[in-house]
Amino acid sequence: MTTDFETEKSRASAWFRQLRDDIVEAFEGLEDSHDTGPLTDMAPGRFEVTETARTSDDGSDAGGGLMSVMRGGRVFEKVGVNISTVYGTLGERAQRAMAARGVPGMADDPRFWASGISLVAHMQNPHCPAVHMNTRMFWTPGAWWFGGGSDLNPCLEYAEDTAHFHATQQQYLDPHGTEIYPKLKAWADEYFYIPHRHRARGVGGIFMDDRNTGDWEADFALTQDIGRAFLPAYVPLVEKRRPSDWSEADKDAQLVHRGLYAEYNLVYDRGTKFGLETGHDANAVLMSLPPLAKWV
């Protein structure tokens, strides 16, 4: 590959920032509009925004991002919406991992660039499903690709909510080819499975990685629509469930389910492993962990 893809990198990182801004605005709007049901006497939650920075081993700039976290809201118990754009040289372990995935030229030129958005929401009300969303672009001198998706993680499942989440994603993906949604849904079912528990983390969604058809514009457009699908797939579920009263048993079920989420992210999640491996801010990388969880 002979180009450094500077224009494409800039467009991708700008898109992830715009998506982040749209989601933060929508989630604070959910806090403001919560006027019926539990916790309406609390103040609406707000995101705390922190800049993150990363340095290379020699102390030079290696990128960074924004960590936006809301804690103790009346709808969201903890939600993080992080963006980052990082770059530099991959260490030997990361080089071997990339080479094993088929990325060419890592031994000759181990430079990399990566940008993306990562979101995890843990809810106050056990009837409101937790959710994860991530989209990203990765570049090396020998390859580029997109990845990401979103998946729903209810502790108390409602079949109609699951159906809405999936149907909305399919609506946004079908214009890119009707074969794409079934493929990405099956990939999510496989990826978000917890082998040591012999069960899925949630009720699935869509997931892709290493997306490079050779047509950057088409792959970027698909990645954008994965991001655009998120709010219409998720926000109506929160609006529907947030007025519901919950019992002590409901809250207990939520805490146990969060234990599954924590196990998956710490043991299997690629993004967590990559972030820690490349020296990104540990608080930002581990933002996905729930504020409280329970193991029985």
PAVO-865628 format. One line per field, with one value per residue (C-alpha): x negated, z, y negated. Coordinates in Angstrom, 2 decimals, always signed. Example, Ala and Ser with C-alpha at 12.3 -4.5 7.8 and 13.67 -1.06 7.14 Angstrom:
<rs>
X: [-12.30|-13.67]
Z: [+7.80|+7.14]
Y: [+4.50|+1.06]
</rs>
This chain:
<rs>
X: [+0.00|-1.57|+0.72|+0.89|+4.67|+4.56|+7.85|+9.65|+8.27|+9.44|+12.94|+13.27|+12.12|+14.43|+17.36|+16.69|+16.60|+19.91|+21.53|+20.22|+21.72|+25.12|+25.23|+24.18|+26.91|+29.53|+28.59|+28.65|+32.04|+33.26|+32.15|+33.99|+37.25|+37.53|+40.59|+42.56|+41.53|+38.62|+35.86|+37.64|+36.87|+33.15|+31.30|+30.75|+27.35|+24.64|+21.50|+18.12|+15.67|+11.97|+9.28|+7.08|+3.52|+1.11|-2.65|-5.15|-8.01|-10.24|-7.76|-6.44|-2.77|-0.83|+2.71|+5.59|+9.26|+12.24|+13.64|+17.24|+18.80|+22.11|+22.47|+25.48|+28.06|+31.72|+31.85|+28.20|+26.35|+23.11|+22.58|+19.40|+19.05|+15.38|+13.60|+9.94|+7.46|+4.13|+1.04|-2.57|-4.47|-3.08|-5.11|-6.40|-3.49|-0.93|-2.88|-2.71|+1.02|+1.57|-0.60|+1.35|+4.54|+3.03|+1.90|-1.10|-4.38|-4.23|-7.86|-9.08|-6.91|-4.96|-3.34|+0.38|+3.26|+6.61|+9.70|+13.10|+15.98|+16.84|+20.00|+21.34|+24.46|+25.47|+28.95|+30.57|+33.79|+33.36|+36.15|+33.99|+31.43|+27.72|+26.12|+22.75|+21.74|+18.39|+17.19|+13.60|+11.08|+7.58|+4.68|+1.20|-1.13|-0.08|+3.68|+6.75|+10.08|+13.24|+14.94|+17.65|+21.32|+23.80|+25.47|+28.23|+27.71|+30.96|+31.08|+34.87|+35.59|+38.63|+39.10|+40.56|+37.53|+35.15|+37.19|+37.13|+33.37|+32.65|+35.23|+33.84|+30.33|+31.51|+33.32|+30.06|+27.91|+30.11|+29.33|+25.72|+26.79|+29.44|+26.79|+24.93|+27.33|+27.69|+23.92|+23.21|+25.98|+24.48|+21.03|+22.34|+23.92|+20.55|+18.40|+20.48|+20.65|+19.06|+17.47|+16.82|+20.48|+21.86|+24.18|+24.45|+23.66|+27.01|+29.53|+27.08|+26.98|+24.44|+20.67|+17.93|+14.17|+11.44|+13.92|+11.99|+13.72|+11.19|+13.78|+13.02|+16.03|+18.46|+16.98|+16.98|+20.62|+21.56|+19.67|+21.49|+24.87|+23.99|+23.47|+26.60|+28.74|+27.79|+29.98|+33.22|+32.60|+31.96|+33.58|+37.22|+36.49|+35.26|+38.24|+40.60|+39.03|+37.72|+41.12|+41.39|+41.17|+38.68|+38.38|+35.40|+35.32|+35.16|+32.17|+30.47|+30.91|+29.35|+26.28|+25.72|+26.04|+23.50|+21.07|+21.34|+20.62|+17.53|+16.23|+16.59|+14.91|+11.95|+11.37|+12.38|+13.01|+10.52|+10.90|+10.05|+6.99|+5.81|+6.30|+4.31|+1.66|+0.99|+0.80|+4.05|+5.56|+6.63|+9.66|+10.89|+10.25|+12.06|+14.91|+17.13|+17.14|+20.36|+20.41|+21.77|+21.97|+22.57|+21.34|+23.28]
Z: [+0.00|-1.11|+0.46|+4.06|+3.65|+5.35|+3.85|+4.70|+8.25|+8.78|+7.50|+9.63|+12.86|+12.21|+11.73|+15.00|+16.76|+15.22|+16.22|+19.73|+19.92|+18.67|+21.22|+24.15|+23.25|+22.95|+26.23|+28.16|+26.54|+27.99|+31.41|+30.97|+29.73|+32.44|+34.31|+35.12|+37.24|+39.56|+40.29|+38.73|+41.90|+41.12|+39.11|+35.44|+34.83|+32.81|+31.11|+32.56|+29.69|+30.08|+27.46|+27.19|+25.87|+24.83|+24.44|+22.70|+24.54|+23.57|+24.99|+21.64|+20.95|+20.09|+19.98|+22.43|+22.62|+24.77|+27.60|+28.32|+31.33|+33.09|+36.55|+38.82|+36.42|+36.87|+33.71|+33.24|+36.25|+34.26|+30.58|+28.73|+25.20|+24.28|+21.10|+20.33|+17.51|+18.29|+16.27|+16.51|+16.27|+17.39|+19.91|+19.07|+20.67|+18.82|+15.59|+15.94|+16.62|+13.51|+11.37|+12.63|+11.41|+7.94|+8.01|+5.64|+6.22|+9.99|+10.49|+7.90|+8.91|+12.17|+12.10|+12.83|+13.13|+14.73|+15.39|+16.73|+19.12|+21.95|+24.05|+26.93|+28.91|+32.25|+33.32|+36.64|+35.81|+35.34|+32.76|+30.55|+28.62|+28.81|+25.42|+23.68|+20.44|+18.74|+15.28|+14.26|+11.44|+11.56|+9.21|+8.75|+5.77|+4.43|+5.07|+6.32|+7.64|+9.51|+12.38|+14.95|+15.64|+18.48|+20.73|+23.31|+26.80|+28.78|+32.14|+31.81|+28.18|+26.30|+22.96|+21.33|+22.38|+20.90|+17.69|+17.41|+17.97|+15.26|+12.80|+13.01|+12.33|+9.34|+8.01|+7.99|+6.63|+3.84|+1.43|+1.46|+0.33|+1.83|+2.58|+5.02|+7.96|+8.30|+8.08|+10.73|+12.99|+12.88|+13.52|+16.61|+17.93|+17.61|+18.87|+21.94|+23.19|+26.57|+26.20|+29.89|+30.67|+27.62|+26.83|+24.94|+26.65|+25.60|+22.75|+20.00|+17.37|+14.60|+14.50|+11.90|+11.82|+9.16|+6.73|+3.56|+0.28|-1.56|-1.79|+1.07|+0.36|+0.44|+3.61|+5.30|+4.31|+5.86|+9.04|+9.22|+8.90|+11.67|+13.79|+12.52|+13.38|+17.03|+18.43|+16.64|+17.62|+21.28|+22.48|+22.03|+24.28|+27.07|+26.66|+26.89|+29.94|+32.14|+33.85|+35.03|+38.73|+39.71|+42.52|+44.59|+42.55|+39.33|+40.65|+41.75|+38.27|+36.82|+39.05|+38.20|+34.50|+34.83|+36.13|+32.77|+31.01|+33.11|+32.55|+28.79|+28.51|+30.66|+29.16|+25.51|+24.16|+21.42|+22.03|+25.72|+24.93|+22.20|+24.33|+27.24|+24.96|+23.21|+26.39|+26.06|+29.20|+31.37|+32.74|+29.21|+28.15|+31.21|+31.00|+29.86|+33.28|+35.29|+38.45|+40.48|+39.70|+41.54|+41.33|+42.89]
Y: [+0.00|-3.28|-5.89|-7.01|-7.51|-10.92|-12.14|-8.92|-8.92|-12.49|-11.74|-8.64|-10.30|-13.27|-10.91|-9.11|-12.49|-13.53|-10.25|-10.72|-14.21|-12.97|-10.15|-12.33|-14.83|-12.06|-10.41|-13.67|-14.27|-10.96|-12.16|-15.46|-13.90|-11.23|-12.50|-9.33|-6.36|-5.60|-8.13|-11.11|-13.08|-12.93|-15.54|-14.68|-13.12|-14.82|-13.57|-14.38|-14.84|-14.15|-14.39|-11.33|-11.30|-8.61|-8.84|-6.59|-4.93|-7.84|-10.35|-11.58|-12.21|-9.07|-10.41|-10.42|-11.18|-12.10|-10.00|-10.99|-9.25|-9.81|-8.30|-8.21|-9.60|-8.91|-6.76|-5.78|-4.38|-4.48|-5.16|-5.89|-7.24|-7.33|-8.35|-8.05|-8.45|-6.81|-6.10|-5.07|-1.81|+1.52|+3.49|+6.93|+8.75|+6.65|+7.06|+10.84|+10.66|+8.54|+10.80|+13.82|+12.12|+11.80|+8.16|+7.97|+6.16|+5.80|+6.85|+4.33|+1.35|+1.71|-1.73|-1.89|-4.36|-3.60|-5.69|-4.80|-5.25|-2.88|-3.00|-0.95|-1.86|-0.31|-1.36|-2.23|-0.37|+3.40|+3.30|+1.05|+3.10|+2.46|+1.87|+1.79|+0.07|-0.34|-1.35|-1.84|-2.16|-0.68|-1.42|-0.01|-0.60|+2.78|+2.78|+0.93|+2.13|+1.23|+3.00|+2.69|+3.18|+2.99|+5.55|+5.52|+6.90|+7.06|+8.77|+8.99|+9.75|+8.51|+10.25|+7.14|+5.09|+7.64|+7.68|+3.88|+3.69|+6.24|+4.93|+1.40|+2.61|+4.61|+1.54|-0.44|+2.37|+3.75|+0.87|+2.09|+5.58|+7.84|+10.47|+8.19|+8.08|+11.89|+12.25|+9.59|+10.91|+14.41|+12.94|+11.11|+14.30|+16.01|+13.14|+12.22|+15.79|+16.61|+20.04|+20.68|+19.91|+21.74|+18.85|+15.58|+12.30|+10.83|+11.08|+10.19|+7.51|+7.01|+7.29|+7.14|+6.94|+6.76|+5.17|+4.36|+5.08|+2.93|+0.12|-2.27|-4.51|-1.59|-0.14|-3.55|-4.08|-0.73|-1.63|-4.96|-3.26|-0.84|-3.96|-5.71|-2.69|-2.80|-5.58|-4.59|-0.96|-1.71|-4.95|-3.79|-0.80|-3.07|-5.40|-2.41|-0.73|-3.56|-4.26|-0.62|+0.16|+2.85|+5.34|+6.44|+9.65|+7.60|+5.64|+8.84|+10.31|+7.14|+7.37|+11.03|+10.31|+7.50|+10.10|+11.84|+8.58|+7.93|+11.45|+11.17|+7.78|+8.74|+12.19|+12.03|+8.54|+7.54|+3.82|+4.16|+6.23|+3.86|+0.75|+2.14|+3.64|+0.32|-1.77|-3.72|-5.29|-2.36|-4.23|-4.81|-1.22|+0.18|-2.33|+0.57|+2.23|+1.86|-0.26|+2.67|+6.38|+9.63|+13.19|+16.08]
</rs>
